[in-house]
């Protein structure tokens, strides 16, 4: 992504912060996996959103109106030995030259320098309660300023969370962000197609997972957006199943929930299909019901429609279908009011999508479901899950788990399904697998 995009975001943030105030946000840290091996580094989404800086041990500081420069980056100094062993890193010069910081300082000097930047500021914006190290150090910096109060220096009088401002910004995707999300969606859809084509009884779930990740990486997307769910048969009734170690059996369905990440932006697709390539009649009936619920929900993804409308539409379709198939008994309206559908459809319709797979942004404003607006991206993912031990339904339904999920952009005139290339109708799936 171009530095002009990050610069635009910083400008917007500082306009919201206002003069005489200051904002701080820290990078992610390297996490130890075991002994002297670390987990692959993944930058904090909020930090990356504002800086594009993909290194640990850094702190971004924003001071609107500062004459010497409004954006300051504390980071690691360039170390030739570290570069030899671990690869290139920006250093102080790179922070200003390549990442457009107005000023840069060594992260080791942050305690000495930052307290001076906090002096006489009215309010400090930062991710309150999310970073315990930053919480503690900020208290120490402010205590140090208060110790100098007799010299006329004032400490910030107020602390405020930066997240309401920053997360509202992240909720609306720019054209540059949407390019990355479309790329992630395209590669993810291709991987789901390959999984359908390559699936055979006798394989293990992890082999299908390997095919998916292989495609992500072969297309240059080296990170998954979240741990992949590859759930055959009854395993699909566990919503966040990630063991992925069972053998696939003819007659079962396979539920795959997997998404690639493209330059910190996620895709999130779920498809469910028959391992044999052909749905049984009970599977087809339940599958079509979930698909009909998804179609109904997606119709409510458009500007000025409340967030909850899509979920309500899916619940109505799902409950009517469950009554028709005999899994629920009674009046549809009364069943919905009593939430009887939740024994089979227990989650909500979806979530915001962006740099995080469950992305940031409020779902309600002043206790009311917010209205959808152009630029928002969300998932639509109804599902039905009927455990093997569910004695209240006919045996033919038991052990079936189905979820269908797409990534949907709200446009000015309606919506765009970013993941439309992944087949999902019964006819499409069976034709693809038979070929």
C-alpha positions in Angstrom: 0.0 0.0 0.0 1.3 3.5 -0.9 2.6 5.8 1.9 0.1 8.4 0.7 -2.7 6.2 2.1 -1.1 6.0 5.6 -0.4 9.8 5.5 -4.1 10.4 4.7 -5.1 8.3 7.7 -2.7 10.1 10.1 -4.0 13.4 8.9 -7.6 12.4 9.6 -6.7 11.0 13.0 -4.9 14.2 14.1 -7.9 16.3 12.9 -10.1 14.2 15.2 -7.6 14.4 18.1 -7.2 18.2 18.0 -4.4 20.5 19.0 -2.9 20.5 22.5 -3.5 16.8 22.6 -1.3 13.7 21.9 -1.9 10.1 20.7 0.3 7.1 21.3 0.1 3.6 19.8 2.6 0.8 20.2 3.6 -2.0 17.7 3.0 -5.6 18.4 5.8 -7.6 20.2 7.6 -10.7 19.2 6.1 -13.7 21.0 8.0 -16.7 22.0 6.7 -20.0 20.7 9.1 -22.3 22.6 12.6 -21.9 24.0 14.4 -19.7 21.5 11.8 -20.0 18.6 9.4 -17.2 18.0 5.9 -17.1 16.4 5.9 -15.5 13.0 5.6 -11.7 13.6 2.3 -10.1 12.8 1.9 -6.4 13.3 -0.8 -4.8 15.5 -3.6 -3.9 13.1 -4.2 -0.4 14.5 -0.5 0.4 14.5 0.0 -0.8 10.9 -3.2 1.0 9.7 -1.6 4.3 10.7 2.1 3.7 9.9 2.6 0.8 7.4 5.6 0.0 9.7 6.0 -3.8 10.0 8.6 -4.1 12.8 8.3 -4.9 16.5 9.6 -2.6 19.3 8.1 0.6 18.0 5.9 3.4 19.2 4.1 5.9 17.1 3.4 9.3 18.5 1.0 11.9 17.0 1.1 15.5 18.1 -1.2 17.8 16.0 0.4 21.2 15.4 4.0 20.3 16.6 6.4 22.6 14.7 9.2 20.0 14.4 6.8 17.5 12.9 3.5 15.9 13.9 4.3 12.2 13.4 7.1 10.7 15.5 8.3 7.1 15.3 10.3 5.5 18.0 12.0 2.3 16.6 15.1 0.1 16.7 18.3 1.6 15.5 19.9 0.0 12.5 22.1 -2.9 13.6 24.4 -4.5 11.0 24.7 -7.7 13.0 21.0 -8.0 13.3 20.6 -7.3 9.6 23.1 -10.1 8.8 21.2 -12.7 11.0 17.6 -11.6 10.7 17.3 -9.4 7.6 16.7 -5.8 6.8 15.1 -3.3 9.2 14.4 0.4 8.8 16.5 2.0 11.5 16.0 5.7 12.3 16.9 6.9 8.8 14.5 4.4 7.2 11.7 5.5 9.5 11.7 9.0 8.0 12.9 8.1 4.5 10.7 5.1 3.8 7.8 5.4 6.3 7.4 9.2 6.2 7.9 9.9 9.9 8.5 13.6 10.5 11.0 12.6 13.2 12.5 9.4 14.6 14.2 8.4 17.8 15.6 5.2 19.3 13.0 3.1 21.1 15.6 2.6 23.9 15.4 6.4 24.6 11.6 6.6 24.8 11.5 7.1 28.5 13.8 10.0 28.4 12.2 11.7 25.4 8.5 11.0 25.5 7.8 12.6 28.9 8.9 15.9 27.4 6.4 15.5 24.5 3.6 14.9 27.0 4.3 18.1 28.9 1.5 20.7 28.8 -0.7 18.4 26.7 -4.4 18.4 27.8 -5.4 14.9 26.7 -3.7 11.6 25.9 -5.3 9.2 23.4 -4.1 5.6 23.5 -5.5 2.1 23.5 -6.6 2.1 27.1 -6.3 -1.3 28.8 -5.2 -3.2 25.7 -1.4 -2.9 26.2 -0.4 -3.4 29.8 3.2 -2.3 29.1 2.1 1.0 27.5 -0.4 1.5 30.4 2.3 1.2 32.9 4.9 3.3 31.1 2.4 6.1 30.5 1.6 6.3 34.2 5.4 6.6 34.9 5.8 9.3 32.3 3.0 11.3 33.7 4.2 10.8 37.3 7.6 12.2 36.2 5.9 15.3 34.7 3.9 15.9 37.9 7.1 15.8 39.9 8.1 19.0 37.9 4.9 20.8 38.6 6.6 23.5 40.7 8.5 24.6 37.6 5.2 25.4 35.8 5.0 22.2 33.8 1.6 20.6 33.6 0.8 16.9 33.1 -2.0 15.7 30.8 -5.3 16.1 32.7 -7.3 13.5 30.8 -6.8 10.0 29.3 -9.0 8.8 26.5 -9.3 5.7 24.3 -8.0 6.1 20.8 -10.1 3.1 19.7 -13.5 4.8 19.1 -11.9 7.2 16.7 -9.5 4.8 15.0 -12.0 1.9 14.7 -14.6 4.1 13.2 -12.0 5.1 10.6 -11.1 1.4 9.9 -14.8 0.5 9.4 -15.0 2.4 6.1 -12.7 0.8 3.5 -10.9 3.0 0.9 -10.3 1.9 -2.7 -6.7 0.9 -1.8 -8.0 -1.3 1.0 -10.6 -2.9 -1.2 -8.0 -3.8 -3.8 -6.3 -5.9 -1.1 -9.5 -7.4 0.1 -10.6 -8.3 -3.4 -7.2 -10.0 -3.9 -7.5 -12.0 -0.7 -11.1 -12.9 -1.7 -10.1 -14.0 -5.2 -7.2 -16.3 -4.0 -9.4 -17.7 -1.2 -12.2 -18.5 -3.6 -9.7 -20.3 -5.9 -8.5 -22.3 -2.9 -12.0 -23.4 -2.0 -12.6 -24.5 -5.6 -9.4 -26.6 -5.5 -10.5 -28.2 -2.3 -13.8 -29.2 -3.9 -12.0 -30.6 -6.9 -9.3 -32.5 -4.9 -11.6 -33.9 -2.1 -11.8 -37.7 -1.9 -13.0 -40.1 0.7 -10.1 -41.6 2.6 -8.2 -38.4 2.7 -7.6 -36.6 6.0 -9.0 -33.2 6.9 -5.4 -31.8 7.2 -4.6 -32.8 3.7 -7.4 -30.6 2.4 -6.1 -27.8 4.7 -2.7 -28.3 3.2 -4.1 -27.9 -0.3 -5.8 -24.6 0.7 -2.7 -23.2 2.4 -0.5 -24.3 -0.5 -2.7 -22.3 -2.9 -2.5 -19.2 -0.7 1.2 -19.4 -0.6 1.7 -20.3 -4.2 -0.1 -17.1 -5.1 2.1 -15.0 -2.8 -0.3 -14.8 0.2 1.9 -16.3 3.0 -0.5 -15.8 5.9 -3.9 -17.2 6.8 -6.4 -14.7 8.2 -7.3 -17.2 10.9 -6.8 -21.0 11.7 -8.6 -23.0 9.0 -11.6 -25.1 9.8 -11.8 -28.3 7.8 -14.6 -30.3 9.4 -15.9 -33.5 7.9 -19.2 -35.1 9.0 -20.2 -34.5 12.6 -17.2 -32.3 13.2 -18.9 -29.5 11.3 -21.4 -29.3 14.3 -18.5 -27.8 16.3 -18.5 -24.2 15.2 -14.8 -23.5 15.7 -13.4 -27.0 15.0 -9.7 -26.7 14.2 -8.2 -30.2 15.0 -8.5 -31.1 11.3 -7.2 -34.6 11.8 -10.1 -37.0 11.0 -10.5 -39.2 7.9 -13.1 -38.1 5.3 -15.9 -40.5 4.6 -18.3 -41.0 1.7 -21.8 -39.9 2.6 -20.6 -37.0 4.8 -20.4 -33.3 4.1 -17.2 -31.3 4.4 -17.4 -27.8 5.9 -14.4 -25.6 5.1 -14.0 -22.1 6.7 -10.7 -20.7 5.5 -9.4 -17.3 4.4 -6.1 -15.8 3.2 -4.6 -12.5 4.3 -3.3 -10.0 1.8 -1.0 -7.3 3.2 -2.9 -7.4 6.6 -6.4 -7.6 5.0 -8.5 -10.7 5.5 -10.9 -12.9 3.4 -13.3 -15.2 5.1 -15.2 -17.9 3.1 -17.1 -20.9 4.3 -18.3 -23.6 1.9 -20.0 -26.9 2.7 -20.1 -29.7 0.1 -20.5 -33.5 -0.2 -17.3 -35.6 0.0 -18.7 -38.0 -2.6 -19.6 -35.1 -4.9 -23.4 -35.7 -4.6 -25.7 -34.4 -1.9 -28.1 -36.9 -0.2 -31.7 -35.8 -0.1 -31.6 -34.8 3.6 -28.3 -32.9 3.1 -29.7 -31.1 0.0 -32.8 -30.1 1.9 -30.9 -28.6 4.8 -28.2 -27.1 2.5 -30.8 -25.3 0.3 -32.5 -23.9 3.5 -29.2 -22.4 4.6 -28.5 -21.0 1.1 -32.0 -19.5 0.9 -31.4 -17.9 4.3 -28.2 -16.4 3.0 -29.8 -15.1 -0.1 -32.5 -13.4 2.0 -29.9 -11.9 4.3 -27.7 -10.5 1.5 -30.7 -8.7 0.0 -30.7 -6.5 3.2 -27.0 -5.5 2.7 -27.5 -2.0 1.3 -27.1 1.6 2.6 -29.5 2.9 5.3 -30.6 -0.6 6.3 -30.0 -1.5 10.0 -27.2 -4.0 10.7 -29.6 -6.4 12.3 -32.0 -6.6 9.3 -29.9 -9.3 7.5 -29.9 -11.5 10.6 -33.6 -11.1 11.2 -34.3 -12.1 7.5 -32.1 -15.2 7.9 -33.9 -16.2 11.1 -37.3 -15.9 9.5 -36.3 -18.1 6.5 -34.5 -20.6 8.7 -37.4 -21.0 11.1 -40.0 -21.4 8.4 -37.8 -24.0 6.7 -37.2 -25.9 10.0 -40.9 -26.1 10.6 -41.5 -27.3 7.0 -38.9 -30.0 7.4 -40.3 -31.1 10.8 -37.2 -30.1 12.9 -39.3 -27.5 14.7 -43.0 -27.6 15.5 -45.4 -24.7 16.2 -46.2 -21.2 15.0 -43.3 -19.5 13.2 -43.7 -16.1 14.8 -43.9 -17.7 18.3 -40.9 -19.9 17.6 -38.9 -16.9 16.5 -40.0 -14.9 19.6 -39.0 -17.8 21.8 -35.7 -18.2 19.9 -36.3 -21.9 19.4 -34.2 -21.8 16.2 -31.1 -21.2 18.3 -30.8 -25.0 19.1 -29.8 -25.4 15.4 -28.7 -21.8 14.4 -27.0 -20.4 17.4 -24.8 -17.6 16.0 -25.5 -14.3 14.4 -25.4 -13.7 10.7 -21.9 -12.3 10.5 -19.3 -9.7 11.5 -17.3 -6.8 10.2 -14.3 -7.8 8.0 -11.1 -5.9 7.3 -7.6 -6.0 8.8 -8.9 -8.5 11.5 -11.2 -11.3 10.5 -13.6 -10.2 13.2 -12.9 -6.6 12.5 -13.4 -3.5 14.6 -16.3 -1.1 14.6 -19.5 -0.6 16.6 -22.6 -2.6 15.7 -24.8 -0.3 17.7 -24.9 3.5 18.2 -26.8 4.9 21.2 -28.1 1.3 21.8 -29.7 1.2 18.3 -28.4 -1.1 15.5 -26.4 1.1 13.2 -27.3 1.7 9.6 -25.1 0.2 6.9 -23.2 2.7 4.8 -21.1 2.4 1.6 -17.6 1.3 2.3 -18.4 -1.2 5.1 -17.5 -4.9 4.5 -19.2 -7.7 6.4 -19.7 -11.4 6.3 -23.0 -13.1 5.8 -22.8 -16.6 7.2 -26.0 -18.5 8.3 -25.6 -22.0 9.4 -27.4 -25.1 10.7 -25.8 -27.6 13.1 -27.6 -30.8 14.2 -25.4 -32.8 16.6 -25.4 -36.6 16.4 -26.9 -36.8 19.9 -29.9 -34.6 19.1 -32.7 -37.0 19.9 -35.5 -34.6 19.2 -35.2 -34.8 15.4 -35.4 -37.6 12.9 -32.1 -39.6 12.6 -31.6 -38.6 9.0 -30.8 -35.0 10.0 -28.3 -35.9 12.8 -24.6 -35.2 12.5 -25.1 -32.6 9.7 -23.4 -29.2 10.0 -23.7 -26.6 7.2 -22.5 -23.0 6.9 -22.3 -20.8 3.9 -20.3 -17.6 4.2 -19.5 -14.7 1.8 -17.7 -11.4 2.2 -20.0 -8.5 1.2 -19.2 -4.9 0.5 -21.8 -2.2 1.0 -21.9 0.0 -2.1 -23.7 3.3 -2.9 -26.4 1.4 -4.7 -26.6 -1.9 -2.9 -23.8 -4.5 -2.4 -21.0 -6.4 -4.0 -20.2 -10.0 -3.1 -16.4 -10.1 -3.0 -16.3 -13.9 -2.8 -18.9 -14.6 -5.5 -16.4 -16.8 -7.5 -16.6 -19.6 -5.0 -19.5 -21.9 -6.1 -22.3 -22.4 -3.6 -25.5 -23.6 -5.3 -26.1 -27.3 -5.3 -26.0 -27.5 -9.1 -22.7 -25.5 -9.2 -21.0 -27.6 -6.6 -22.1 -31.0 -8.0 -21.1 -30.0 -11.5 -17.7 -28.8 -10.4 -17.0 -32.0 -8.4 -18.2 -34.3 -11.1 -15.9 -32.7 -13.6 
